[in-house]
Amino acid sequence: MTIAWYLAVSAIVFTLGAVGVITRRNPLVVLLCLELMLNGANLALVAFSRMWGNGDGQILAVIVMTVAACEVCIGLGMIVAIYRSRLPIDVDELRELQG
Amino acid sequence: MSSVLFFIAATGVIAGAIGVVTLRSPFYSVLALVGHLISLAVLFLLLRAEFVAAIQVVVYAGAVMVLYVFVVAYVGDSGEPMGARLHGPGPLGSGLRKGGAVLAGCLLTELLIALLGTGLKAVSGYGAGYAPGPRTFGTAAYIGELLLTRFLLAFEVASMLLLIAAVGGVVLAARAGRPLAIGERRAGPGEPGEEVGAPLDLPRPPGTGTMAETVGGRS
């Protein structure tokens, strides 16, 4: 398949992730949708890397995975902390930081 | 053969993504994401990125998803059905649905224009030449050599970032004081029994040089 097909799939995955981040209320699912957006970007990076026969895109994809793992670690830690302090697990209800 | 594999994997990728966004239970969302990640690894393999595909399955679908499953099992359902506002009958529900659809259409159109309308001839090609070999494009040896030579700084920064995230995760999720009984709540500010500085008050040996010791506070 040509590179364009892979890019189309990556655009669709990124769009689905963005819609999920905006419309879902559970912070766990919001984190999952963030992963979807990162995966869409990763697919585009690897496709461009294949297009040029150059490994830089794959290195960037590996670094993106590292950053995603860090983000999951901190995000899930925050969700556990929110749950421990008996606050609702809902991004619409958590308005404490609103000015 | 590779076209058939591409269409099977791409269907899995998109179906998994739709499942993550639309399924109500967060547990099913996590399972859909696992399917999505494994299909994505097949796409990476088709793009000759063996190493990235391998760590996609091992790190993402293995380790990170287990972490998600544990947290979903720990937090559980938050009482209210997921996406109630999205599927609800009220004006807010239908407004959100329409808004989401409009946003998805705009974003997808823009991305497709940006990615496919570039005029780059190589986009409609099959990629650069590829010759199989032990140290060729995409193998672990190739990626390792790049990471330890040209991208050494990025490699070190990523390791430092992982360390900071691990420490931050422990600090955020650490249990402060004894666990609360069911129905009991933590004392609020000013009430008797309030734990001063509870969330970050980790046990530490005396004389470790904290700011609180310096100013004569708690040791």
Interface residues (C-beta under 8 A of the other chain):
Chain A: M1 T2 I3 A4 W5 Y6 L7 A8 V9 S10 A11 I12 V13 F14 T15 L16 G17 A18 V19 G20 I22 T23 R24 R25 N26 L28 V29 L31 L32 C33 E35 L36 N39 N42 L43 A44 V46 A47 S49 R50 M51 W52 G53 N54 G55 D56 Q58 I59 A61 V62 I63 M65 T66 V67 A68 A69 C70 E71 V72 C73 I74 L76 G77 M78 I79 V80 A81 Y83 R84 S85 R86 P88 I89 D90 D92
Chain B: S2 S3 F6 A10 V13 I14 A17 I18 V20 V21 P26 S29 V30 L33 H36 L37 L40 L43 F44 L46 L47 R48 A49 F51 V52 I55 Q56 V59 Y60 A63 V64 L67 Y68 V71 V72 Y74 V75 S78 E80 M82 G83 R85 L86 L96 G100 L103 A104 L107 L108 L111 L112 L115 L116 A122 V123 S124 G125 Y126 G127 A128 G129 Y130 F137 G138 Y142 I143 L146 L147 F151 A154 A158 L161 L162 I164 A165 A166 G168 G169 V170 V171 L172 A173 R175 L180 R185 R186 P199
